[in-house]
Amino acid sequence: VSNTDGSITSTVSANTESGFSIVSYTGTGANATVGHGLDSAPEMIIFKERNGATNWPVYHSGLSSAAYALELNQTLAQFSYPAYFQSTDPTSSVFYIGTDTYINNNTDNYIAYCFHSVEGFSKFGSYTGNGNADGTFVYTGFRPAFVILKRTDSANAWVMYDTARETENVHNSILLVESYGAETTTSNTLDIISNGFKLRSSEGATNASGGSYIYMAFAENPFKYSNAR
């Protein structure tokens, strides 16, 4: 549907129960707001220009502030760049875009994938590594089927785990989001358990001592809106 909540009119497909929307908009080259169609502020937004070969800006609430960003196709640490999000967190109705051409070039077309946590269904957050094989435990409130981790305080890969390719702990078969390479066996291991995941190595990409990380996780058996039988 057409959404006029922001200064730019967007086209939105939203599922408010699952906390996910897809937003199409046309850039203006000036600071702007864009309606996202959800009923809570997005905790993660992935942007892509549709007209050209450009990077994928990422907003995540687990970064130092909205002045910082990541890029989905890069291994860079978080970097300060107000030209992406105007240093302003999204609200329950709009997100903010700056003047960078990767996110808001005049007359260019963009897509934005917006997510927020839904109890029992999805979780977006952050954690601090402990550098130990008895690693940090991250509570999600469900058994994840799909987890992506990214270190934010230094350059490291976006590491992806799932329970379809590897059904038992310890999980050490990964895909790298920013790479077209085949899956690989890694020492960046974790256990997927009934209420979250637990890191099982001291590797820098997932559990360095004092390292800062963000994650996204989706449930194996979502129960938030399931019906009793």
Backbone as ProteinMPNN parsed JSONL, in Angstrom:
{"seq_chain_A": "VSNTDGSITSTVSANTESGFSIVSYTGTGANATVGHGLDSAPEMIIFKERNGATNWPVYHSGLSSAAYALELNQTLAQFSYPAYFQSTDPTSSVFYIGTDTYINNNTDNYIAYCFHSVEGFSKFGSYTGNGNADGTFVYTGFRPAFVILKRTDSANAWVMYDTARETENVHNSILLVESYGAETTTSNTLDIISNGFKLRSSEGATNASGGSYIYMAFAENPFKYSNAR", "coords_chain_A": {"N_chain_A": [[0.842, -1.191, 0.0], [0.294, 2.362, -0.408], [2.187, 4.635, 1.525], [2.132, 7.42, 3.551], [3.361, 8.417, 5.786], [5.913, 9.483, 6.082], [8.196, 12.091, 4.915], [8.818, 11.402, 2.35], [6.784, 9.672, 0.128], [6.096, 6.284, 0.379], [5.995, 2.866, -0.853], [4.592, 0.091, 0.616], [4.832, -3.208, 1.86], [3.679, -4.943, 4.489], [3.895, -7.037, 7.383], [2.618, -6.869, 10.309], [2.337, -8.554, 12.504], [4.466, -10.341, 12.354], [6.549, -8.597, 12.438], [7.878, -7.44, 10.202], [8.636, -5.617, 7.291], [8.571, -4.552, 3.843], [9.891, -1.997, 2.026], [9.537, 0.321, -0.512], [10.977, 3.109, -2.092], [11.585, 6.356, -3.58], [14.477, 8.236, -3.99], [15.411, 11.593, -2.887], [17.649, 13.095, -2.517], [17.885, 14.819, -0.416], [17.802, 15.243, 3.183], [15.445, 13.099, 4.742], [12.332, 11.471, 5.736], [10.837, 8.203, 5.892], [7.97, 6.24, 5.635], [7.41, 3.098, 7.249], [5.465, 1.177, 7.829], [5.145, -0.565, 10.001], [4.173, -1.366, 13.455], [5.87, -0.899, 15.493], [9.104, 0.463, 16.277], [11.595, -0.241, 13.875], [14.292, -2.518, 14.48], [16.316, -3.382, 12.951], [17.395, -2.517, 9.732], [17.805, -3.105, 6.334], [19.197, -1.759, 3.492], [19.033, -1.13, -0.056], [20.114, 0.254, -3.072], [18.374, 0.248, -6.132], [18.985, 0.973, -8.686], [21.68, 0.822, -9.308], [25.027, -0.605, -8.935], [25.776, -0.778, -5.831], [26.765, -0.449, -2.336], [25.286, -2.161, 0.544], [23.702, -0.529, 2.879], [23.308, -0.853, 6.438], [21.216, -0.465, 9.154], [21.207, -0.956, 12.658], [19.906, -1.505, 15.86], [21.643, -2.308, 17.82], [24.112, -1.156, 17.417], [26.558, 1.433, 18.202], [25.248, 3.915, 18.134], [22.657, 5.647, 16.28], [24.163, 7.123, 14.597], [26.005, 5.479, 13.542], [26.861, 2.811, 11.239], [26.62, -0.295, 9.389], [27.633, -2.377, 6.598], [26.11, -4.68, 4.533], [27.368, -6.17, 2.573], [30.014, -5.983, 3.162], [32.903, -6.507, 5.277], [33.514, -4.657, 7.16], [34.103, -2.952, 10.307], [31.669, -1.32, 12.481], [30.943, 2.016, 11.464], [31.16, 5.544, 11.814], [28.772, 7.529, 10.356], [26.805, 9.824, 9.601], [25.455, 10.539, 7.271], [23.98, 8.412, 6.361], [21.735, 7.71, 8.163], [20.931, 10.054, 9.391], [21.775, 10.186, 12.006], [19.727, 9.369, 13.66], [17.405, 7.4, 15.344], [14.942, 5.034, 14.117], [11.358, 5.549, 14.323], [8.114, 4.462, 15.551], [6.72, 4.766, 13.237], [8.245, 5.854, 11.084], [11.433, 5.741, 9.281], [14.687, 7.296, 9.141], [16.506, 8.892, 6.574], [19.606, 9.942, 5.178], [21.754, 11.924, 3.112], [23.449, 10.432, 1.52], [24.385, 8.765, -1.502], [24.035, 6.013, -1.651], [21.749, 5.533, -0.289], [19.89, 7.511, -0.756], [19.808, 8.918, -3.29], [18.937, 11.447, -5.611], [16.032, 10.821, -7.443], [16.62, 8.121, -7.762], [15.809, 4.625, -7.203], [14.918, 2.681, -4.329], [15.088, -0.094, -2.025], [13.999, -1.217, 1.159], [14.408, -3.36, 3.86], [12.748, -4.041, 6.716], [12.881, -4.811, 10.176], [11.635, -5.866, 13.37], [11.908, -7.157, 16.73], [9.852, -9.931, 17.672], [8.117, -11.468, 20.167], [8.867, -14.833, 20.776], [9.17, -15.351, 18.102], [11.083, -13.802, 16.579], [14.296, -12.209, 17.051], [16.357, -9.426, 17.625], [19.408, -8.152, 18.478], [22.201, -7.491, 20.696], [25.444, -8.498, 21.942], [28.192, -9.153, 24.218], [31.33, -10.556, 23.767], [33.139, -13.225, 25.498], [35.533, -14.494, 25.097], [35.972, -17.238, 25.508], [35.753, -20.813, 25.497], [33.618, -21.778, 26.899], [31.311, -20.081, 26.226], [29.698, -16.819, 25.765], [26.252, -16.673, 26.53], [23.323, -16.147, 24.717], [20.178, -14.979, 25.104], [17.173, -15.664, 23.492], [14.57, -16.442, 23.787], [13.438, -18.475, 22.369], [14.029, -21.49, 20.428], [16.401, -21.019, 18.047], [16.2, -21.198, 14.465], [17.699, -20.007, 12.606], [20.461, -17.942, 12.471], [22.296, -14.95, 12.359], [25.414, -13.461, 12.874], [27.445, -10.613, 13.663], [30.489, -9.063, 14.187], [31.079, -5.884, 15.602], [32.987, -4.054, 16.505], [35.368, -4.418, 15.25], [36.794, -5.371, 12.058], [35.14, -8.028, 10.651], [33.628, -11.052, 9.375], [30.174, -11.443, 8.324], [28.523, -13.893, 9.876], [26.756, -16.869, 9.336], [24.43, -19.169, 10.576], [22.419, -22.183, 10.611], [19.688, -24.498, 11.24], [18.978, -26.294, 9.34], [21.005, -27.045, 7.548], [22.754, -28.089, 9.358], [22.028, -30.126, 11.9], [22.543, -30.77, 14.538], [24.183, -29.922, 17.652], [27.755, -29.503, 18.108], [27.415, -26.427, 16.314], [29.154, -25.774, 13.455], [29.273, -25.29, 10.788], [29.28, -22.904, 8.409], [27.913, -20.152, 6.504], [28.966, -17.253, 4.762], [27.738, -14.072, 4.772], [28.536, -11.901, 3.177], [29.952, -13.072, 1.173], [30.408, -15.014, -1.85], [31.262, -17.554, -1.618], [31.507, -21.158, -1.027], [29.865, -23.067, 1.617], [31.55, -23.467, 4.766], [33.59, -25.248, 7.131], [34.196, -24.23, 10.411], [36.096, -22.796, 13.165], [34.633, -21.076, 14.603], [32.346, -21.705, 16.62], [29.053, -22.642, 17.825], [26.364, -23.468, 20.099], [23.028, -24.223, 19.441], [20.216, -23.791, 21.285], [17.316, -24.447, 23.427], [16.305, -21.962, 24.24], [17.81, -19.989, 23.065], [21.138, -19.161, 22.016], [24.513, -20.339, 22.414], [27.806, -19.367, 22.527], [30.734, -21.171, 21.559], [33.468, -20.955, 21.269], [36.581, -19.106, 21.168], [36.927, -17.443, 19.093], [37.502, -14.584, 16.981], [35.477, -13.641, 15.242], [33.063, -14.256, 16.401], [33.167, -14.402, 19.251], [35.149, -12.911, 20.718], [37.104, -11.841, 23.522], [35.603, -9.293, 25.24], [34.678, -8.309, 22.84], [32.334, -6.658, 20.665], [29.104, -7.381, 19.438], [26.444, -7.826, 17.06], [23.254, -9.386, 16.394], [20.857, -11.325, 14.515], [17.991, -13.359, 14.769], [15.815, -16.089, 14.082], [12.931, -18.039, 14.906], [12.743, -21.611, 15.301], [10.357, -23.027, 15.714], [7.946, -21.058, 15.663], [5.804, -19.701, 18.124], [4.238, -17.624, 18.873], [1.832, -16.838, 17.605], [0.527, -19.201, 17.287], [-2.09, -21.702, 17.178], [-3.954, -23.457, 19.669], [-4.467, -26.997, 19.871]], "CA_chain_A": [[0.0, 0.0, 0.0], [0.997, 3.636, -0.339], [2.367, 5.099, 2.902], [2.46, 8.847, 3.547], [3.802, 8.813, 7.123], [7.164, 10.22, 5.988], [8.266, 13.18, 3.937], [8.786, 10.699, 1.066], [5.743, 8.659, 0.058], [6.665, 4.967, 0.106], [5.106, 1.741, -1.106], [4.937, -0.798, 1.724], [4.2, -4.489, 2.146], [4.028, -5.135, 5.904], [3.235, -7.988, 8.259], [2.885, -6.312, 11.64], [2.431, -9.632, 13.483], [5.807, -10.934, 12.286], [7.544, -7.546, 12.602], [8.682, -7.341, 8.982], [8.043, -4.9, 6.168], [9.388, -4.264, 2.674], [9.569, -0.602, 1.722], [10.099, 0.867, -1.74], [10.873, 4.567, -2.139], [12.43, 7.061, -4.529], [15.29, 9.219, -3.289], [15.309, 13.016, -3.214], [18.943, 13.729, -2.317], [17.828, 15.664, 0.783], [17.377, 14.535, 4.387], [14.031, 12.761, 4.606], [11.789, 10.356, 6.498], [10.107, 7.255, 5.05], [7.092, 5.361, 6.4], [7.77, 1.676, 7.115], [4.278, 0.348, 7.902], [5.089, -1.413, 11.191], [3.6, -0.7, 14.616], [6.973, -0.657, 16.425], [10.304, 0.939, 15.585], [12.494, -1.305, 13.406], [15.578, -2.685, 15.151], [17.296, -3.615, 11.886], [16.935, -2.175, 8.385], [18.779, -3.362, 5.272], [18.867, -0.903, 2.35], [19.749, -1.37, -1.317], [19.731, 0.997, -4.266], [17.964, -0.666, -7.197], [19.421, 1.478, -9.99], [23.101, 0.662, -9.575], [25.843, -1.52, -8.137], [26.2, -0.026, -4.652], [26.786, -1.214, -1.089], [24.027, -2.391, 1.26], [23.737, 0.055, 4.223], [22.551, -1.56, 7.471], [20.952, 0.115, 10.473], [20.901, -1.939, 13.705], [19.789, -0.837, 17.154], [22.735, -2.742, 18.675], [25.315, -0.385, 17.174], [26.815, 2.433, 19.24], [24.138, 4.863, 18.024], [22.177, 5.745, 14.907], [25.196, 7.769, 13.778], [26.875, 4.414, 13.04], [26.256, 1.909, 10.267], [27.365, -1.399, 8.802], [27.234, -2.674, 5.23], [25.873, -6.122, 4.483], [28.293, -6.796, 1.632], [31.361, -5.653, 3.599], [33.292, -7.021, 6.594], [33.95, -3.518, 7.956], [33.524, -2.645, 11.61], [30.751, -0.189, 12.426], [31.62, 3.275, 11.176], [30.337, 6.727, 12.024], [28.414, 8.071, 9.05], [25.467, 10.401, 9.724], [24.795, 10.7, 5.971], [23.062, 7.306, 6.128], [20.496, 7.689, 8.948], [20.784, 11.339, 10.085], [22.071, 9.966, 13.429], [18.423, 9.352, 14.316], [16.771, 6.083, 15.357], [13.572, 4.987, 13.591], [10.224, 5.606, 15.241], [7.108, 3.444, 15.266], [6.082, 5.021, 11.952], [9.16, 6.229, 9.998], [12.884, 5.736, 9.463], [15.35, 8.506, 8.667], [17.576, 8.703, 5.603], [20.415, 11.12, 4.928], [21.985, 12.383, 1.745], [24.371, 9.578, 0.773], [23.772, 8.208, -2.708], [23.682, 4.607, -1.447], [20.484, 5.432, 0.438], [18.934, 8.58, -1.043], [20.179, 9.736, -4.439], [17.761, 12.026, -6.24], [15.294, 10.06, -8.473], [16.943, 6.691, -7.764], [14.855, 3.774, -6.493], [15.525, 1.953, -3.208], [14.297, -1.043, -1.254], [14.433, -1.323, 2.555], [13.829, -4.49, 4.581], [12.663, -3.56, 8.101], [12.588, -5.874, 11.132], [11.75, -5.685, 14.821], [11.725, -8.4, 17.471], [8.518, -10.378, 18.048], [8.286, -12.512, 21.188], [8.645, -16.189, 20.316], [9.275, -15.443, 16.643], [12.346, -13.246, 16.091], [15.027, -11.407, 18.036], [17.458, -8.618, 17.114], [20.043, -7.621, 19.667], [23.654, -7.395, 20.748], [26.065, -9.162, 23.08], [29.632, -8.953, 24.385], [32.033, -11.827, 23.834], [33.971, -13.462, 26.691], [36.8, -15.094, 24.72], [36.078, -18.506, 26.204], [35.002, -21.904, 24.89], [32.347, -21.737, 27.631], [31.119, -18.717, 25.76], [28.537, -16.007, 26.078], [24.919, -17.177, 26.211], [22.423, -15.104, 24.229], [18.785, -15.398, 25.293], [16.217, -15.203, 22.487], [13.222, -16.84, 24.163], [13.011, -19.561, 21.497], [15.125, -22.2, 19.76], [16.57, -20.439, 16.712], [16.48, -21.989, 13.27], [18.536, -19.209, 11.714], [21.162, -16.906, 13.238], [23.401, -14.225, 11.732], [26.214, -12.705, 13.831], [28.427, -9.698, 13.078], [31.273, -8.261, 15.119], [30.918, -4.478, 15.239], [34.092, -3.197, 16.937], [36.501, -4.638, 14.351], [36.383, -5.965, 10.792], [34.929, -9.468, 10.631], [32.572, -11.491, 8.466], [28.803, -11.739, 8.758], [28.555, -15.349, 9.985], [25.387, -17.361, 9.29], [24.187, -20.546, 11.015], [21.021, -22.607, 10.55], [19.462, -25.875, 11.692], [18.661, -27.157, 8.198], [22.254, -27.613, 7.038], [23.429, -28.767, 10.467], [20.885, -30.347, 12.781], [22.942, -31.059, 15.913], [25.311, -29.175, 18.218], [28.06, -28.087, 18.023], [27.272, -25.923, 14.955], [30.398, -25.181, 12.949], [29.172, -25.13, 9.339], [28.788, -21.538, 8.242], [27.947, -19.386, 5.272], [29.332, -15.862, 5.002], [26.741, -13.27, 4.072], [29.146, -10.996, 2.201], [30.79, -13.864, 0.269], [29.743, -15.984, -2.722], [31.945, -18.823, -1.429], [30.781, -22.311, -0.503], [29.869, -23.202, 3.069], [32.844, -23.9, 5.269], [33.665, -25.651, 8.532], [34.917, -23.169, 11.088], [36.278, -22.883, 14.613], [33.64, -20.189, 15.213], [31.281, -22.66, 16.896], [28.035, -22.302, 18.816], [25.262, -24.392, 20.349], [21.668, -23.704, 19.362], [19.503, -24.457, 22.377], [15.864, -24.232, 23.45], [15.916, -20.571, 24.483], [18.797, -19.048, 22.542], [22.35, -19.797, 21.504], [25.667, -20.187, 23.291], [29.068, -19.426, 21.797], [31.569, -22.279, 22.02], [34.861, -20.764, 20.897], [37.118, -17.778, 21.492], [37.282, -16.844, 17.813], [37.185, -13.173, 16.913], [34.269, -13.306, 14.486], [31.84, -14.529, 17.151], [33.223, -14.414, 20.716], [36.395, -12.379, 21.275], [36.968, -11.258, 24.849], [35.259, -7.88, 25.185], [34.207, -7.921, 21.51], [30.938, -6.236, 20.548], [28.455, -8.119, 18.36], [25.007, -7.782, 16.854], [22.727, -10.624, 15.839], [19.456, -11.502, 14.171], [17.647, -14.768, 14.94], [14.42, -16.442, 13.834], [12.59, -19.243, 15.648], [12.51, -22.876, 14.609], [8.919, -23.299, 15.826], [7.322, -19.86, 16.221], [4.586, -20.029, 18.845], [3.56, -16.402, 19.286], [0.481, -16.773, 17.079], [0.04, -20.54, 16.984], [-3.386, -22.034, 17.775], [-3.988, -24.7, 20.434], [-5.219, -28.083, 19.243]], "C_chain_A": [[0.879, 1.243, 0.0], [1.038, 4.116, 1.109], [2.854, 6.544, 2.864], [2.917, 9.33, 4.922], [5.061, 9.674, 7.081], [7.099, 11.363, 5.001], [8.371, 12.653, 2.511], [7.653, 9.683, 1.117], [6.366, 7.334, -0.37], [5.578, 3.981, -0.284], [5.529, 0.616, -0.18], [4.139, -2.093, 1.66], [4.632, -4.879, 3.551], [3.228, -6.266, 6.527], [3.549, -7.555, 9.685], [2.995, -7.402, 12.697], [3.82, -10.253, 13.499], [6.907, -9.883, 12.346], [8.446, -7.358, 11.411], [7.936, -6.542, 7.932], [9.08, -4.692, 5.073], [8.94, -2.906, 2.156], [10.293, -0.185, 0.446], [9.915, 2.381, -1.731], [11.827, 5.121, -3.181], [13.165, 8.176, -3.813], [15.054, 10.643, -3.767], [16.651, 13.721, -3.154], [19.009, 14.641, -1.118], [17.417, 14.818, 1.981], [15.866, 14.32, 4.363], [13.637, 11.705, 5.628], [10.941, 9.514, 5.561], [9.254, 6.376, 5.949], [7.39, 3.905, 6.156], [6.602, 0.721, 7.327], [4.169, -0.574, 9.091], [4.48, -0.644, 12.355], [4.609, -0.512, 15.745], [8.184, -0.211, 15.617], [11.149, -0.239, 15.106], [13.8, -1.311, 14.204], [16.692, -2.98, 14.153], [16.656, -3.248, 10.559], [18.09, -2.397, 7.421], [18.323, -2.6, 4.03], [19.651, -1.341, 1.11], [19.208, -0.461, -2.406], [19.439, 0.015, -5.39], [18.489, -0.244, -8.564], [20.877, 1.159, -10.318], [23.768, -0.325, -8.649], [26.443, -0.737, -6.965], [26.196, -0.935, -3.433], [25.401, -1.273, -0.455], [24.128, -1.763, 2.658], [22.84, -0.723, 5.194], [22.454, -0.689, 8.722], [20.67, -1.035, 11.441], [20.914, -1.235, 15.047], [20.896, -1.23, 18.12], [24.049, -2.04, 18.411], [25.438, 0.731, 18.214], [25.752, 3.51, 19.285], [23.698, 4.871, 16.573], [23.116, 6.549, 14.014], [26.1, 6.743, 13.116], [26.106, 3.502, 12.101], [27.189, 0.736, 10.002], [26.95, -1.505, 7.339], [27.209, -4.183, 5.045], [26.857, -6.844, 3.583], [29.75, -6.519, 1.969], [31.633, -6.257, 4.981], [33.699, -5.901, 7.546], [33.35, -3.527, 9.355], [32.49, -1.534, 11.444], [31.535, 1.107, 12.201], [30.638, 4.426, 11.356], [30.056, 7.383, 10.681], [26.985, 8.618, 9.084], [24.729, 10.561, 8.398], [23.913, 9.512, 5.609], [21.719, 7.524, 6.835], [20.23, 8.985, 9.72], [21.059, 11.223, 11.589], [20.799, 9.848, 14.262], [17.807, 7.963, 14.213], [15.38, 6.144, 14.725], [12.542, 5.144, 14.705], [9.255, 4.483, 14.896], [6.422, 3.66, 13.921], [7.054, 5.284, 10.805], [10.6, 5.858, 10.338], [13.466, 6.954, 8.765], [16.439, 8.137, 7.665], [18.274, 10.031, 5.359], [20.614, 11.353, 3.446], [22.928, 11.503, 0.936], [23.665, 8.905, -0.402], [23.402, 6.735, -2.572], [22.294, 4.443, -0.842], [19.441, 6.442, -0.027], [19.413, 9.487, -2.176], [18.921, 10.221, -5.16], [17.301, 11.195, -7.443], [15.662, 8.58, -8.538], [15.958, 5.917, -6.9], [15.57, 2.886, -5.478], [14.533, 0.958, -2.624], [14.87, -1.088, 0.153], [13.68, -2.47, 3.206], [13.9, -4.174, 6.077], [12.218, -4.687, 9.026], [12.53, -5.316, 12.552], [11.432, -7.011, 15.502], [10.244, -8.658, 17.744], [8.695, -11.562, 18.986], [7.943, -13.884, 20.611], [8.837, -16.408, 18.833], [10.629, -14.98, 16.125], [12.99, -12.415, 17.187], [16.196, -10.721, 17.338], [18.106, -7.949, 18.301], [21.547, -7.582, 19.543], [24.157, -8.181, 21.954], [27.549, -8.839, 23.099], [30.293, -10.304, 24.539], [32.849, -11.961, 25.108], [35.278, -14.178, 26.374], [37.042, -16.464, 25.308], [35.28, -19.568, 25.465], [33.685, -22.146, 25.612], [31.804, -20.326, 27.438], [29.865, -18.039, 26.256], [27.256, -16.719, 25.661], [24.04, -16.001, 25.82], [20.995, -15.635, 24.298], [17.909, -14.81, 24.198], [14.769, -15.496, 22.871], [12.645, -17.932, 23.28], [14.25, -20.292, 20.994], [15.274, -21.637, 18.359], [16.724, -21.507, 15.633], [17.522, -21.316, 12.402], [19.131, -18.066, 12.52], [22.232, -16.274, 12.343], [24.08, -13.381, 12.8], [27.172, -11.788, 13.08], [29.157, -8.957, 14.194], [31.245, -6.811, 14.66], [32.106, -3.601, 15.605], [35.378, -3.472, 16.178], [35.987, -5.343, 13.105], [36.316, -7.479, 10.909], [33.733, -9.784, 9.751], [31.205, -11.476, 9.146], [28.66, -13.265, 8.715], [27.13, -15.882, 10.151], [25.325, -18.844, 9.641], [22.707, -20.882, 10.805], [20.919, -24.075, 10.934], [19.02, -26.792, 10.566], [19.913, -27.819, 7.651], [22.962, -28.433, 8.105], [22.426, -28.905, 11.603], [21.265, -30.553, 14.247], [24.082, -30.141, 16.343], [26.564, -30.056, 18.229], [27.95, -27.645, 16.568], [28.572, -25.253, 14.523], [30.43, -25.079, 11.424], [28.527, -23.777, 9.057], [28.757, -21.129, 6.77], [28.267, -17.945, 5.642], [28.454, -14.974, 4.129], [27.362, -12.461, 2.944], [29.948, -11.732, 1.13], [29.94, -14.755, -0.621], [30.377, -17.368, -2.588], [31.034, -19.922, -0.903], [30.766, -22.279, 1.021], [31.21, -23.765, 3.521], [32.717, -24.34, 6.713], [34.61, -24.708, 9.253], [35.139, -23.492, 12.548], [35.39, -21.888, 15.347], [32.376, -20.998, 15.496], [30.282, -22.105, 17.903], [27.076, -23.465, 18.974], [23.957, -23.642, 20.159], [20.823, -24.5, 20.335], [18.067, -23.942, 22.461], [15.462, -22.78, 23.616], [16.951, -19.553, 23.998], [19.964, -19.764, 21.902], [23.518, -19.45, 22.413], [26.931, -20.355, 22.468], [29.985, -20.474, 22.417], [33.014, -22.158, 21.559], [35.29, -19.378, 21.33], [37.466, -17.011, 20.223], [36.743, -15.418, 17.686], [35.883, -12.837, 16.218], [33.002, -13.462, 15.295], [31.955, -14.344, 18.661], [34.569, -13.959, 21.261], [36.136, -11.755, 22.638], [36.731, -9.75, 24.737], [34.761, -7.408, 23.839], [32.725, -7.584, 21.519], [30.328, -6.868, 19.294], [26.98, -7.749, 18.265], [24.563, -9.126, 16.301], [21.29, -10.426, 15.383], [19.162, -12.99, 14.242], [16.157, -14.962, 14.708], [14.15, -17.834, 14.39], [12.392, -20.451, 14.745], [11.022, -23.215, 14.586], [8.24, -22.089, 16.446], [5.997, -20.207, 16.894], [3.773, -18.801, 19.22], [2.096, -16.39, 18.847], [-0.059, -18.15, 16.689], [-1.278, -20.803, 17.715], [-3.284, -23.364, 18.512], [-4.828, -25.726, 19.678], [-5.694, -29.071, 20.307]], "O_chain_A": [[2.054, 1.187, 0.361], [0.047, 4.016, 1.832], [3.861, 6.855, 2.227], [2.867, 10.528, 5.199], [5.258, 10.513, 7.96], [6.085, 11.579, 4.337], [8.051, 13.369, 1.563], [7.575, 8.904, 2.067], [7.082, 7.274, -1.37], [4.39, 4.229, -0.073], [6.695, 0.22, -0.18], [2.928, -2.08, 1.436], [5.815, -5.121, 3.791], [2.042, -6.438, 6.242], [4.627, -7.845, 10.204], [3.682, -7.205, 13.7], [4.302, -10.653, 14.559], [8.087, -10.232, 12.309], [9.647, -7.139, 11.569], [6.746, -6.76, 7.705], [10.285, -4.659, 5.324], [7.759, -2.691, 1.882], [11.511, -0.323, 0.339], [8.838, 2.881, -1.407], [12.76, 4.443, -3.611], [12.549, 8.975, -3.107], [14.574, 10.88, -4.875], [16.792, 14.826, -3.678], [20.07, 15.189, -0.817], [16.759, 13.791, 1.819], [15.103, 15.221, 4.015], [14.488, 11.121, 6.298], [10.395, 10.01, 4.576], [9.757, 5.82, 6.926], [7.6, 3.492, 5.016], [6.74, -0.465, 7.025], [3.189, -1.311, 9.196], [4.286, 0.569, 12.274], [4.26, -0.029, 16.822], [8.275, -0.477, 14.419], [11.394, -1.16, 15.885], [14.338, -0.261, 14.555], [17.873, -2.844, 14.474], [15.514, -3.618, 10.289], [19.208, -1.939, 7.655], [17.195, -2.775, 3.569], [20.768, -1.849, 1.206], [18.001, -0.406, -2.642], [20.182, -0.949, -5.579], [18.44, -1.031, -9.509], [21.271, 1.218, -11.483], [23.16, -0.821, -7.7], [27.494, -0.111, -7.101], [25.689, -2.056, -3.486], [24.481, -0.555, -0.845], [24.614, -2.436, 3.566], [21.761, -1.188, 4.825], [23.461, -0.241, 9.272], [19.971, -1.984, 11.086], [21.823, -0.458, 15.34], [21.083, -0.565, 19.139], [25.026, -2.298, 19.115], [24.525, 0.946, 19.012], [25.388, 3.973, 20.365], [24.287, 4.19, 15.734], [22.892, 6.646, 12.808], [26.879, 7.087, 12.226], [24.878, 3.421, 12.148], [28.373, 0.765, 10.338], [26.034, -0.814, 6.892], [28.176, -4.874, 5.365], [27.15, -8.018, 3.809], [30.634, -6.789, 1.156], [30.706, -6.488, 5.757], [34.186, -6.179, 8.642], [32.249, -4.034, 9.574], [32.433, -0.882, 10.401], [32.652, 1.263, 12.694], [29.445, 4.295, 11.084], [30.98, 7.749, 9.954], [26.055, 7.943, 8.641], [23.506, 10.705, 8.39], [23.161, 9.591, 4.638], [20.675, 7.524, 6.184], [19.384, 9.003, 10.614], [20.62, 12.074, 12.362], [20.797, 10.191, 15.444], [17.698, 7.41, 13.119], [14.713, 7.176, 14.786], [12.829, 4.899, 15.877], [9.548, 3.648, 14.041], [5.622, 2.824, 13.501], [6.735, 4.975, 9.657], [10.954, 5.681, 11.504], [12.823, 7.565, 7.91], [17.199, 7.192, 7.878], [17.648, 11.091, 5.334], [19.755, 11.024, 2.628], [23.185, 11.8, -0.23], [22.498, 8.526, -0.307], [22.539, 6.252, -3.305], [21.724, 3.353, -0.872], [18.253, 6.281, 0.253], [19.419, 10.709, -2.023], [17.953, 9.474, -5.296], [18.087, 10.906, -8.345], [15.054, 7.845, -9.316], [15.349, 6.469, -5.983], [16.675, 2.403, -5.725], [13.318, 1.134, -2.712], [16.086, -1.007, 0.331], [12.455, -2.545, 3.116], [14.99, -4.055, 6.637], [11.291, -5.431, 8.704], [13.282, -4.405, 12.899], [10.772, -7.876, 14.927], [9.479, -7.731, 18.012], [9.348, -12.545, 18.636], [6.873, -14.078, 20.034], [8.686, -17.529, 18.348], [11.26, -15.673, 15.326], [12.327, -11.974, 18.125], [16.928, -11.34, 16.566], [17.435, -7.251, 19.061], [22.101, -7.631, 18.445], [23.395, -8.49, 22.87], [28.097, -8.32, 22.126], [29.864, -11.115, 25.36], [33.213, -10.964, 25.731], [36.061, -14.448, 27.284], [38.186, -16.828, 25.583], [34.245, -19.266, 24.872], [32.737, -22.659, 25.018], [31.831, -19.496, 28.347], [29.088, -18.586, 27.038], [27.181, -17.296, 24.576], [24.013, -14.98, 26.507], [20.65, -16.613, 23.635], [17.899, -13.596, 23.995], [13.846, -14.874, 22.344], [11.475, -18.283, 23.426], [15.37, -19.795, 21.11], [14.355, -21.767, 17.551], [17.299, -22.571, 15.862], [18.155, -21.959, 11.564], [18.409, -17.313, 13.173], [22.976, -16.976, 11.659], [23.413, -12.666, 13.548], [27.654, -12.131, 12.001], [28.536, -8.308, 15.036], [31.374, -6.533, 13.468], [32.232, -2.5, 15.068], [36.39, -2.82, 16.436], [34.868, -5.855, 13.097], [37.31, -8.132, 11.227], [32.932, -8.909, 9.423], [31.099, -11.493, 10.373], [28.676, -13.859, 7.637], [26.382, -15.405, 11.005], [26.058, -19.663, 9.087], [21.851, -19.997, 10.817], [21.912, -24.802, 10.954], [18.714, -27.959, 10.811], [19.903, -29.006, 7.327], [23.692, -29.371, 7.785], [22.022, -27.908, 12.202], [20.394, -30.514, 15.116], [24.845, -29.647, 15.514], [26.433, -31.274, 18.352], [28.342, -28.39, 15.671], [29.03, -24.293, 15.144], [31.479, -24.815, 10.836], [27.375, -23.537, 9.42], [29.465, -21.679, 5.926], [27.884, -17.472, 6.712], [28.432, -15.11, 2.905], [26.775, -12.347, 1.868], [30.559, -11.097, 0.271], [28.872, -15.206, -0.208], [30.059, -18.265, -3.368], [29.941, -19.66, -0.401], [31.549, -21.562, 1.644], [31.908, -24.444, 2.767], [31.844, -23.866, 7.439], [35.702, -24.419, 8.763], [34.462, -24.352, 13.113], [35.388, -21.852, 16.578], [31.438, -20.979, 14.7], [30.599, -21.234, 18.713], [26.98, -24.335, 18.108], [23.802, -22.532, 20.67], [20.719, -25.722, 20.234], [17.654, -23.101, 21.661], [14.379, -22.393, 23.176], [16.972, -18.409, 24.452], [19.808, -20.836, 21.317], [23.522, -18.421, 23.087], [27.108, -21.367, 21.79], [30.015, -20.648, 23.635], [33.715, -23.166, 21.468], [34.481, -18.577, 21.797], [38.216, -16.036, 20.271], [35.677, -15.089, 18.209], [35.239, -11.847, 16.565], [31.971, -12.885, 14.948], [30.932, -14.144, 19.316], [35.085, -14.577, 22.193], [35.063, -11.202, 22.877], [37.567, -9.023, 24.2], [34.445, -6.228, 23.685], [31.953, -8.156, 22.288], [30.949, -6.889, 18.231], [26.349, -7.402, 19.263], [25.374, -9.908, 15.805], [20.604, -9.495, 15.804], [19.986, -13.804, 13.825], [15.341, -14.121, 15.083], [15.02, -18.705, 14.355], [11.944, -20.342, 13.604], [10.492, -23.641, 13.56], [7.978, -22.089, 17.649], [5.166, -20.912, 16.321], [2.713, -18.933, 19.832], [1.219, -15.985, 19.611], [-0.975, -18.262, 15.874], [-1.549, -20.195, 18.751], [-2.615, -24.288, 18.05], [-5.761, -25.382, 18.952], [-6.348, -30.062, 19.981]]}, "name": "protein", "num_of_chains": 1, "seq": "VSNTDGSITSTVSANTESGFSIVSYTGTGANATVGHGLDSAPEMIIFKERNGATNWPVYHSGLSSAAYALELNQTLAQFSYPAYFQSTDPTSSVFYIGTDTYINNNTDNYIAYCFHSVEGFSKFGSYTGNGNADGTFVYTGFRPAFVILKRTDSANAWVMYDTARETENVHNSILLVESYGAETTTSNTLDIISNGFKLRSSEGATNASGGSYIYMAFAENPFKYSNAR"}
